[in-house]
Amino acid sequence: MKPNFPDGMRITPSCRPSAAKRAADDEAFGWVSQAEAIERYGIAGRVWEASYIMEEFLDPSVVFDPPGMFSSDTHNSARSRTILELGSGTGLLSARMADFADPGDLILATDLPEVCSLLHKNIDAARQSRACSVVIRPLAWGETLHINALAEEYFSSPAEHRMLTHIVCSDLVYFPQLLAPLLRALLSVTAGPFIDPASPPQVVISYKVRSLVKESPFWSAFGLWFNFAPVIVKDALGRWRRVGASEDSGDTMFLFVAERKAGSLGWAIPDSDVDLLNGVGAEGTERAKGDSTFESLLLMDISD
């Protein structure tokens, strides 16, 4: 199966939840552009719903806990941001990050090799006079050649001395056969040479629940290797709410901020995808296991 053209694919372009924001949407990511991109690139050509809550997190004028990626509360001015986006798709979020980034920041937009031409097209169309660098590279999850090429180009030079500060994943948890490769990719880029163990990157994940039965195994395994928690936002009246919680929508969405568990850097990552999702290797043991963080968050949502 081609991952971007699943059997029986029937999708249409998405719209922003806010009509005001929809009216201001630029040409590269609007309805017509998405329709054309879906025809050529399949599911990679659509802006998926959880992208819009991730986009909200990029705005430094909004108050979040923990603070947003571009908040002055989180940024060390002596250290440029190096942001890796996995599964960039249309490029909406990489383009938006470039709007808020500082000179010297680097944004790495990645996806399957056949999607990179869409990224080039959309990011070039959306770019204005931005001071940061945005580069597009192929990265198929779990593909060692792509991981090694990225490491060699940007993270292996003493002169560059770049380390990842953020990893962005938006609406990537869906197909069961891609859950283990996604986790494997995250484990690869949250270890050497991509990171400074003393200052690990923040992993930001937006997620729309579609099938808990199919998607929960990812979170059960992810929580063994990463600490993660939902992001909350302060509204205009000073009230806090969980990002993704909506009173007027039937969709359940989450925005998580995560960090690799320090002790996990020494754990053996199993070669088998089945073993990886079953927790083999996590906590330094060969027995199967799982983490209950996501399940607990769902129960808290229901009780609210």
ZADREN-560425 format. One record per residue (C-alpha): residue number from 1; residue in three letters; chain; x, y, z. Coordinates in Angstrom, 2 decimals. Last residue first. Example, Ala and Ser with C-alpha at 12.3 -4.5 7.8 and 13.67 -1.06 7.14 Angstrom:
// ZADREN-560425
resi|resn|chain|px|py|pz
2|SER|A|13.67|-1.06|7.14
1|ALA|A|12.30|-4.50|7.80
***
This chain:
// ZADREN-560425
resi|resn|chain|px|py|pz
304|ASP|A|-14.81|16.74|33.09
303|SER|A|-14.94|13.04|34.02
302|ILE|A|-14.61|12.07|30.35
301|ASP|A|-11.54|14.26|29.88
300|MET|A|-9.92|12.81|33.02
299|LEU|A|-10.53|9.31|31.65
298|LEU|A|-8.83|10.24|28.39
297|LEU|A|-5.85|11.66|30.27
296|SER|A|-5.53|8.44|32.28
295|GLU|A|-5.50|6.33|29.10
294|PHE|A|-2.79|8.56|27.66
293|THR|A|-0.58|8.18|30.73
292|SER|A|-1.06|4.39|31.04
291|ASP|A|2.33|3.15|29.82
290|GLY|A|2.87|-0.35|28.42
289|LYS|A|4.82|-3.53|29.01
288|ALA|A|6.29|-6.57|27.27
287|ARG|A|9.38|-8.05|28.91
286|GLU|A|12.88|-7.55|27.53
285|THR|A|13.99|-5.06|30.16
284|GLY|A|15.93|-1.78|30.14
283|GLU|A|12.95|0.36|31.10
282|ALA|A|11.83|0.00|27.48
281|GLY|A|13.48|-2.83|25.56
280|VAL|A|10.19|-4.57|24.74
279|GLY|A|7.33|-2.13|25.15
278|ASN|A|4.76|-3.94|23.02
277|LEU|A|4.96|-1.26|20.32
276|LEU|A|8.70|-1.87|19.97
275|ASP|A|8.27|-5.66|20.03
274|VAL|A|5.80|-5.54|17.15
273|ASP|A|8.09|-3.22|15.19
272|SER|A|10.94|-5.70|15.59
271|ASP|A|14.44|-4.22|15.67
270|PRO|A|14.23|-3.61|19.41
269|ILE|A|15.55|-0.33|20.87
268|ALA|A|18.07|-1.11|23.62
267|TRP|A|17.88|1.30|26.55
266|GLY|A|20.74|3.67|27.30
265|LEU|A|19.02|6.83|26.09
264|SER|A|15.94|5.80|28.08
263|GLY|A|17.35|7.09|31.36
262|ALA|A|16.83|10.69|30.32
261|LYS|A|13.18|10.19|29.42
260|ARG|A|12.63|11.94|26.10
259|GLU|A|10.53|15.08|26.43
258|ALA|A|6.91|15.68|25.53
257|VAL|A|4.45|18.50|24.94
256|PHE|A|1.02|17.28|23.91
255|LEU|A|-1.80|18.95|21.99
254|PHE|A|-4.95|16.87|22.05
253|MET|A|-8.03|16.46|19.91
252|THR|A|-11.46|14.91|20.41
251|ASP|A|-13.84|15.86|17.61
250|GLY|A|-17.57|16.25|18.33
249|SER|A|-17.28|20.00|18.13
248|ASP|A|-19.06|22.85|19.90
247|GLU|A|-17.63|22.54|23.41
246|SER|A|-14.09|22.04|22.25
245|ALA|A|-11.05|20.58|23.99
244|GLY|A|-8.10|20.73|21.60
243|VAL|A|-5.94|22.86|23.88
242|ARG|A|-7.05|22.15|27.44
241|ARG|A|-8.79|25.10|29.02
240|TRP|A|-7.73|27.94|31.31
239|ARG|A|-9.94|30.93|31.99
238|GLY|A|-8.58|34.47|31.80
237|LEU|A|-11.60|35.86|29.99
236|ALA|A|-9.74|36.08|26.66
235|ASP|A|-8.71|32.42|26.94
234|LYS|A|-5.70|30.92|28.71
233|VAL|A|-4.33|27.78|27.05
232|ILE|A|-3.53|24.28|28.31
231|VAL|A|-1.01|21.84|26.83
230|PRO|A|-1.36|18.13|27.54
229|ALA|A|1.45|16.14|29.18
228|PHE|A|4.30|13.90|28.05
227|ASN|A|7.25|12.02|29.53
226|PHE|A|8.82|9.96|26.77
225|TRP|A|10.17|6.42|26.35
224|LEU|A|7.50|4.37|28.13
223|GLY|A|4.85|6.93|27.22
222|PHE|A|5.41|6.30|23.50
221|ALA|A|4.62|2.58|23.88
220|SER|A|1.13|3.05|25.36
219|TRP|A|0.62|6.09|23.16
218|PHE|A|1.29|4.09|19.98
217|PRO|A|-0.83|1.14|21.12
216|SER|A|-3.75|3.58|21.61
215|GLU|A|-4.08|4.37|17.89
214|LYS|A|-5.94|1.37|16.44
213|VAL|A|-8.43|0.80|19.26
212|LEU|A|-8.68|4.52|19.90
211|SER|A|-9.81|5.14|16.33
210|ARG|A|-9.99|8.73|15.08
209|VAL|A|-8.58|10.81|17.93
208|LYS|A|-6.99|13.99|16.61
207|TYR|A|-3.39|14.59|17.59
206|SER|A|-0.99|17.50|17.94
205|ILE|A|2.50|16.55|19.07
204|VAL|A|5.25|18.84|20.36
203|VAL|A|8.59|17.25|21.26
202|GLN|A|10.83|19.61|23.23
201|PRO|A|14.48|18.94|22.58
200|PRO|A|16.88|17.80|25.30
199|SER|A|19.11|20.31|27.12
198|ALA|A|21.75|18.36|29.08
197|PRO|A|21.48|15.46|26.63
196|ASP|A|22.36|17.86|23.77
195|ILE|A|20.54|16.39|20.83
194|PHE|A|20.78|15.30|17.21
193|PRO|A|24.05|13.33|17.42
192|GLY|A|22.92|11.55|19.54
191|ALA|A|19.37|10.74|20.67
190|THR|A|15.97|12.39|20.29
189|VAL|A|16.08|12.09|16.48
188|SER|A|16.32|8.29|16.46
187|LEU|A|13.67|7.74|19.15
186|LEU|A|11.24|9.92|17.23
185|ALA|A|11.91|7.99|14.02
184|ARG|A|11.34|4.67|15.83
183|LEU|A|8.06|6.00|17.24
182|LEU|A|6.93|6.93|13.73
181|PRO|A|8.08|3.57|12.31
180|ALA|A|6.12|1.79|15.10
179|LEU|A|2.90|3.69|14.43
178|LEU|A|3.06|3.45|10.63
177|GLN|A|1.38|0.04|10.22
176|PRO|A|-1.45|1.10|12.54
175|PHE|A|-2.36|4.10|10.31
174|TYR|A|-3.38|7.12|12.46
173|VAL|A|-0.87|8.97|14.64
172|LEU|A|0.68|11.63|12.40
171|ASP|A|-1.73|14.50|13.02
170|SER|A|1.00|17.05|13.67
169|CYS|A|4.51|16.18|14.80
168|VAL|A|6.98|18.94|15.67
167|ILE|A|10.44|18.35|17.13
166|HIS|A|12.04|21.24|19.00
165|THR|A|15.51|22.32|20.20
164|LEU|A|17.56|20.04|17.96
163|MET|A|21.29|20.56|18.32
162|ARG|A|23.55|22.59|16.09
161|HIS|A|27.29|22.81|16.68
160|GLU|A|27.88|24.16|13.16
159|ALA|A|31.68|24.22|13.46
158|PRO|A|31.75|20.87|15.28
157|SER|A|29.95|19.36|12.26
156|SER|A|27.85|16.25|12.84
155|PHE|A|24.38|17.71|13.32
154|TYR|A|23.31|19.35|10.07
153|GLU|A|24.39|17.39|7.00
152|GLU|A|25.61|14.19|8.64
151|ALA|A|22.60|13.87|10.94
150|LEU|A|20.18|14.48|8.08
149|ALA|A|21.94|11.90|5.90
148|ASN|A|21.97|9.39|8.77
147|ILE|A|18.24|9.74|9.38
146|HIS|A|17.47|9.42|5.67
145|LEU|A|19.63|6.32|5.27
144|THR|A|18.18|4.77|8.44
143|GLU|A|14.59|4.89|7.19
142|GLY|A|12.46|4.46|10.33
141|TRP|A|10.10|7.20|9.31
140|ALA|A|10.71|8.34|5.74
139|LEU|A|12.72|11.54|5.81
138|PRO|A|13.31|13.52|2.66
137|ARG|A|14.65|17.04|3.22
136|ILE|A|13.25|20.55|2.97
135|VAL|A|15.13|23.56|4.32
134|VAL|A|13.77|26.68|5.98
133|SER|A|16.37|29.23|7.11
132|CYS|A|15.37|32.18|9.28
131|ALA|A|15.25|35.83|8.27
130|ARG|A|11.91|35.75|6.54
129|SER|A|10.87|38.27|3.92
128|GLN|A|7.77|36.44|2.72
127|ARG|A|7.43|32.74|2.23
126|ALA|A|4.04|31.23|1.47
125|ALA|A|4.67|30.40|-2.18
124|ASP|A|8.14|28.99|-1.45
123|ILE|A|6.70|26.93|1.40
122|ASN|A|3.94|25.61|-0.82
121|LYS|A|6.01|24.60|-3.85
120|HIS|A|8.98|23.22|-1.93
119|LEU|A|6.72|21.19|0.35
118|LEU|A|4.81|19.81|-2.62
117|SER|A|8.11|18.77|-4.26
116|CYS|A|9.13|17.07|-1.00
115|VAL|A|6.10|14.75|-1.07
114|GLU|A|7.68|12.05|-3.27
113|PRO|A|10.72|11.85|-0.97
112|LEU|A|8.51|11.13|2.07
111|ASP|A|8.36|14.01|4.54
110|THR|A|10.60|16.58|6.17
109|ALA|A|10.62|20.30|6.98
108|LEU|A|13.81|21.32|8.79
107|ILE|A|13.48|24.80|10.30
106|LEU|A|16.67|26.63|11.25
105|ASP|A|16.83|29.71|13.48
104|GLY|A|19.65|32.19|12.85
103|PRO|A|17.35|35.15|12.41
102|ASP|A|14.30|34.56|14.62
101|ALA|A|11.26|32.41|13.91
100|PHE|A|7.65|33.61|14.02
99|ASP|A|6.74|33.55|10.31
98|ALA|A|9.07|30.58|9.74
97|MET|A|6.95|28.59|12.16
96|ARG|A|3.94|29.31|9.96
95|ALA|A|5.68|27.96|6.86
94|SER|A|6.80|24.86|8.74
93|LEU|A|3.24|24.45|9.96
92|LEU|A|1.58|24.70|6.56
91|GLY|A|4.14|22.52|4.76
90|THR|A|1.52|20.53|2.85
89|GLY|A|2.73|17.25|4.36
88|SER|A|5.29|18.00|7.10
87|GLY|A|5.54|14.37|8.20
86|LEU|A|8.20|15.10|10.81
85|GLU|A|9.02|18.72|11.60
84|LEU|A|12.50|19.41|12.92
83|ILE|A|13.17|22.73|14.64
82|THR|A|16.61|24.16|15.36
81|ARG|A|16.18|27.25|17.51
80|SER|A|19.14|29.54|17.96
79|ARG|A|20.79|29.63|21.37
78|ALA|A|21.99|32.84|23.02
77|SER|A|18.46|34.24|23.02
76|ASN|A|17.31|31.37|25.24
75|HIS|A|13.65|31.10|24.37
74|THR|A|11.02|29.74|26.74
73|ASP|A|9.48|32.83|28.30
72|SER|A|9.85|34.83|25.07
71|SER|A|7.20|32.54|23.62
70|PHE|A|8.02|31.05|20.23
69|MET|A|7.45|27.41|21.09
68|GLY|A|4.50|28.14|23.34
67|PRO|A|4.68|28.23|27.14
66|PRO|A|3.75|25.11|29.16
65|ASP|A|1.15|26.27|29.89
64|PHE|A|-0.01|28.57|27.13
63|VAL|A|-0.60|32.32|26.76
62|VAL|A|-1.26|33.49|23.17
61|SER|A|0.78|36.38|21.72
60|PRO|A|3.66|34.04|20.81
59|ASP|A|1.50|32.26|18.19
58|LEU|A|3.00|28.83|17.47
57|PHE|A|0.55|26.97|19.73
56|GLU|A|-2.38|28.11|17.55
55|GLU|A|-0.76|26.42|14.55
54|MET|A|-0.67|23.18|16.52
53|ILE|A|-4.43|23.53|17.06
52|TYR|A|-4.88|24.01|13.31
51|SER|A|-2.66|21.10|12.38
50|ALA|A|-4.95|18.82|14.39
49|GLU|A|-7.54|19.10|11.64
48|TRP|A|-5.46|17.79|8.75
47|VAL|A|-4.26|20.08|5.96
46|ARG|A|-4.63|17.82|2.93
45|GLY|A|-1.99|17.16|0.27
44|ALA|A|-0.21|14.45|2.26
43|ILE|A|-3.42|12.40|2.14
42|GLY|A|-3.02|11.90|-1.61
41|TYR|A|-0.14|13.68|-3.31
40|ARG|A|-1.47|14.44|-6.80
39|GLU|A|-5.24|14.67|-6.35
38|ILE|A|-4.83|15.75|-2.72
37|ALA|A|-2.58|18.61|-3.86
36|GLU|A|-5.19|19.98|-6.27
35|ALA|A|-7.90|19.87|-3.62
34|GLN|A|-5.55|21.43|-1.05
33|SER|A|-4.74|24.34|-3.35
32|VAL|A|-8.43|24.97|-4.02
31|TRP|A|-9.40|24.89|-0.34
30|GLY|A|-6.62|27.10|1.00
29|PHE|A|-3.06|26.18|1.97
28|ALA|A|-0.91|27.88|-0.68
27|GLU|A|-3.37|30.69|-1.33
26|ASP|A|-3.21|32.26|2.08
25|ASP|A|-5.85|31.98|4.73
24|ALA|A|-7.35|35.33|5.75
23|ALA|A|-10.93|34.28|5.13
22|ARG|A|-10.33|31.06|7.03
21|LYS|A|-8.98|33.01|10.01
20|ALA|A|-12.22|34.93|10.24
19|ALA|A|-14.31|31.81|9.68
18|SER|A|-12.56|30.09|12.58
17|PRO|A|-12.50|26.29|12.51
16|ARG|A|-10.17|26.37|9.49
15|CYS|A|-11.40|24.38|6.55
14|SER|A|-10.24|20.96|5.36
13|PRO|A|-9.93|19.73|1.79
12|THR|A|-11.86|16.60|0.82
11|ILE|A|-11.09|12.95|1.45
10|ARG|A|-12.21|9.65|-0.02
9|MET|A|-9.41|7.07|0.04
8|GLY|A|-10.81|3.59|-0.56
7|ASP|A|-7.42|1.92|-0.33
6|PRO|A|-4.79|4.21|1.15
5|PHE|A|-3.01|6.68|-1.16
4|ASN|A|-0.42|8.48|0.99
3|PRO|A|0.96|5.30|2.54
2|LYS|A|1.22|3.49|-0.82
1|MET|A|0.00|0.00|0.00
***
